Amino acid sequence: MPRPKCHYETLGLEVGSATSSQIKKAYRALAIQFHPDKNPNDPDGTIAEKFLAVQNAYETLSDPNERAWYDEHREAILNGWEAGAGEEQEGGSGSRPWYVVDVQPHMVPGCYKGFSGDDKGSFFGVYDAIFRSVDEGEREGRRLETNGIDDIPAPRPPFGTSPSSPWVEVDAFYRSWESFVTGLSFAHADKYDTREAPDRRVRRAMEDENRKARKTARKERTEEVVSLIAFVKRKDPRVKRRKEEMELEKAAKAVADMEASARKKAE
């Protein structure tokens, strides 16, 4: 697999020191150079790939939060860190259970390619799959942790794989996921095995520390999924289109109100 190209390198900028105006200027020049409309003869898609790389680089570096995240993880990404590769949970007595899906690698535009609806590697293919995995993990993890005794939550609305999904479906997805709170116990975050306690006093101290560790892990899990939702919503072309439609509706209403007021005064 080829080594990923640095976003700064893609835009021809100095790593970490480029200003927002320099990023914007570099992006505009390269976007014009590699735009598909200016390069109709591109049989192998090389120029289209460069255009997409420029877009991804700009999306990341033009957003202060995403740029900070990228700067922090840049070396790992360039050395082959892949979305969904997984990692051990920090702290605790063991690794992250399979049903706690790692979402951190999916908070960077480089983890998807384009916005087509028929490609598993596209924005819609990647995020439909990751949200299904997170939801299935929550429900299956809950079933395993409670031995099926507790009620298992119903599946959340899917992200969808089409850029033309009806707004009612898109809205249902975000309304459900923006209120996400993990229902998992995060027992794997325990710092101590209470069976090894020499007496009751030590065991109680261990239990207190384990409760704190679980609470912290649950909070962090909820926050990282909610952060993923916010990241995806900012990129979702369906949300952008809806905002544009609402602006047009607002402008049309303002014009209609002005015309109605003018007619009223004329009478």
C-alpha positions in Angstrom: 0.0 0.0 0.0 1.5 3.4 -1.0 2.5 5.8 1.8 -0.2 8.4 2.4 0.7 11.9 1.2 0.9 14.7 3.8 -1.9 17.3 3.5 0.7 20.1 3.8 2.7 18.5 1.0 -0.4 18.2 -1.1 -1.0 21.9 -0.9 2.7 22.8 -1.1 2.8 24.3 2.4 5.2 24.2 5.3 4.2 21.6 7.9 2.4 23.2 10.9 3.3 26.8 10.2 1.0 27.7 7.2 -1.5 30.5 7.9 -5.2 30.2 7.1 -4.8 32.7 4.2 -1.9 30.7 2.8 -3.9 27.5 3.0 -6.9 29.1 1.2 -4.6 30.6 -1.5 -2.9 27.3 -2.2 -6.2 25.5 -2.3 -7.8 27.9 -4.8 -4.8 27.7 -7.1 -4.7 23.9 -7.1 -8.4 23.4 -7.2 -8.5 25.4 -10.4 -5.6 23.5 -11.8 -7.0 20.0 -11.1 -10.7 20.7 -11.5 -12.5 18.0 -13.6 -14.1 20.7 -15.8 -10.6 21.9 -16.8 -9.3 18.4 -17.4 -11.9 16.5 -19.4 -9.2 14.1 -20.9 -8.3 12.1 -17.8 -8.6 8.4 -18.8 -6.9 6.9 -15.8 -8.4 9.3 -13.3 -5.0 10.6 -12.1 -6.0 14.3 -12.2 -9.3 13.5 -10.5 -7.4 11.8 -7.7 -5.2 14.9 -7.3 -8.3 17.1 -7.2 -9.8 14.9 -4.5 -6.6 14.9 -2.5 -6.5 18.7 -2.6 -10.1 18.9 -1.4 -9.4 16.5 1.5 -6.3 18.4 2.5 -8.1 21.7 2.5 -11.1 20.3 4.4 -8.7 19.2 7.2 -6.3 22.1 7.3 -8.9 24.9 7.0 -10.8 23.7 10.1 -8.8 24.6 13.3 -10.0 21.6 15.3 -9.4 19.1 12.5 -6.0 20.6 11.7 -5.0 20.3 15.4 -6.1 16.7 15.4 -4.2 16.0 12.1 -1.1 17.7 13.4 -1.1 15.5 16.5 -1.7 12.3 14.5 0.2 13.2 11.3 3.2 10.9 11.8 1.0 8.0 12.7 -1.2 8.6 9.6 1.8 8.9 7.3 3.2 5.7 8.7 0.2 3.7 7.8 -2.3 4.2 10.6 -5.6 3.0 9.0 -9.2 3.7 9.9 -10.7 0.8 11.9 -7.3 -0.8 12.6 -8.2 -0.7 16.4 -5.9 -0.3 19.4 -5.7 -1.3 23.0 -7.7 0.7 25.4 -5.5 2.8 27.6 -5.5 1.8 31.2 -7.6 -1.0 32.5 -6.9 -4.7 32.6 -7.3 -5.6 28.9 -7.8 -4.5 25.4 -10.9 -2.8 23.9 -13.7 -5.3 23.4 -14.6 -6.0 19.8 -18.0 -4.4 20.2 -16.5 -1.1 21.2 -15.8 0.1 17.7 -12.9 2.6 17.4 -14.2 5.8 15.8 -11.2 8.1 16.2 -9.6 7.2 12.8 -12.9 8.2 11.1 -12.6 11.9 12.2 -10.5 13.0 9.2 -11.5 13.5 5.6 -8.8 11.3 4.3 -10.6 8.2 5.5 -13.2 8.5 2.7 -13.0 9.2 -1.0 -15.6 11.4 -2.6 -19.4 11.5 -2.1 -20.8 9.0 -4.5 -23.5 6.7 -3.2 -22.3 3.4 -4.8 -18.8 3.1 -3.4 -18.0 1.5 -0.1 -14.9 3.8 0.2 -17.0 7.0 -0.3 -18.3 9.3 2.4 -21.6 7.5 2.5 -20.2 4.0 2.3 -17.7 4.6 5.1 -20.1 6.3 7.5 -23.1 4.1 6.9 -20.8 1.2 7.8 -19.2 2.8 10.9 -22.5 3.9 12.4 -24.1 0.5 11.8 -21.0 -1.1 13.5 -21.3 1.3 16.5 -25.0 0.7 16.9 -24.6 -3.1 16.5 -21.8 -3.0 19.0 -23.8 -1.1 21.5 -26.7 -3.6 21.3 -24.6 -6.8 21.1 -22.4 -5.6 23.9 -25.4 -4.8 26.1 -26.7 -8.3 25.4 -23.4 -9.9 26.3 -22.9 -7.8 29.5 -26.4 -8.6 30.8 -26.8 -12.1 29.5 -29.8 -11.0 27.6 -31.7 -10.1 30.8 -32.1 -6.4 30.1 -34.0 -4.9 27.2 -31.8 -4.4 24.2 -32.3 -1.0 22.6 -33.9 -0.8 19.2 -31.6 -0.1 16.2 -30.9 3.6 15.6 -31.8 5.1 12.2 -29.2 4.3 9.6 -26.9 6.9 8.1 -27.9 5.9 4.6 -25.8 5.4 1.4 -27.4 7.9 -0.9 -26.5 11.6 -1.4 -30.1 12.1 -2.3 -31.8 10.6 0.8 -35.0 12.4 1.7 -34.4 15.0 4.4 -36.9 13.3 6.8 -34.6 10.3 6.9 -31.4 12.4 7.3 -33.1 14.4 10.0 -34.2 11.2 11.8 -30.6 9.9 11.8 -29.1 13.1 13.3 -31.9 13.6 15.9 -31.3 10.1 17.2 -27.5 10.0 17.2 -26.9 13.5 18.5 -28.4 12.4 21.8 -26.2 9.3 21.9 -25.1 8.0 25.4 -23.4 4.7 25.6 -25.3 2.0 27.4 -22.2 -0.3 27.9 -20.7 -0.9 31.4 -17.1 -0.6 30.3 -16.1 -3.2 32.8 -12.9 -3.8 30.7 -11.7 -0.4 31.9 -11.4 -1.7 35.5 -7.9 -1.0 37.0 -8.0 -3.8 39.5 -9.1 -7.4 39.8 -11.0 -7.4 43.1 -10.5 -11.1 43.4 -6.9 -10.4 44.3 -7.8 -8.1 47.2 -6.3 -9.4 50.5 -9.1 -8.1 52.6 -12.5 -6.3 52.5 -11.0 -2.8 53.0 -8.7 -3.2 50.0 -11.5 -4.8 47.9 -13.7 -1.8 48.6 -10.9 0.6 47.6 -10.4 -1.4 44.4 -14.1 -1.3 43.6 -14.2 2.5 44.1 -11.3 3.0 41.7 -13.0 0.6 39.2 -16.2 2.5 39.4 -14.4 5.8 38.7 -12.5 4.2 35.7 -15.8 2.9 34.2 -17.5 6.2 34.6 -14.6 8.0 32.9 -14.5 5.5 30.1 -18.3 5.8 29.5 -18.0 9.5 29.4 -15.1 9.4 27.0 -17.0 6.9 24.7 -20.1 9.1 24.6 -18.0 12.2 23.8 -16.1 10.5 21.0 -19.2 9.2 19.3 -20.9 12.6 19.6 -17.8 14.3 18.2 -17.9 11.9 15.3 -21.5 12.9 14.7 -20.5 16.6 14.7 -17.7 15.9 12.3 -19.8 14.0 9.9 -22.7 16.5 10.0 -20.3 19.3 9.0 -19.2 17.3 5.9 -22.6 15.9 4.9 -23.7 17.3 1.6 -27.3 16.5 2.4 -27.1 18.8 5.4 -25.4 21.6 3.4 -28.1 21.2 0.7 -30.9 21.5 3.4 -29.3 24.7 4.8 -29.2 26.2 1.3 -32.9 25.2 0.7 -33.9 26.8 4.0 -32.0 30.0 3.1 -33.8 30.2 -0.3 -37.2 29.5 1.4 -36.4 32.3 4.0 -35.4 34.7 1.2 -38.5 33.9 -0.9 -40.7 34.4 2.2 -39.1 37.8 2.8 -39.7 38.9 -0.8 -43.4 37.7 -0.5 -43.8 39.6 2.7 -42.4 42.7 1.2 -44.7 42.4 -1.8 -47.7 41.8 0.4 -46.8 44.8 2.5 -46.4 47.0 -0.6 -49.8 45.9 -2.0 -51.4 46.6 1.4 -49.9 50.2 1.4 -51.1 50.7 -2.2 -54.6 49.9 -1.3 
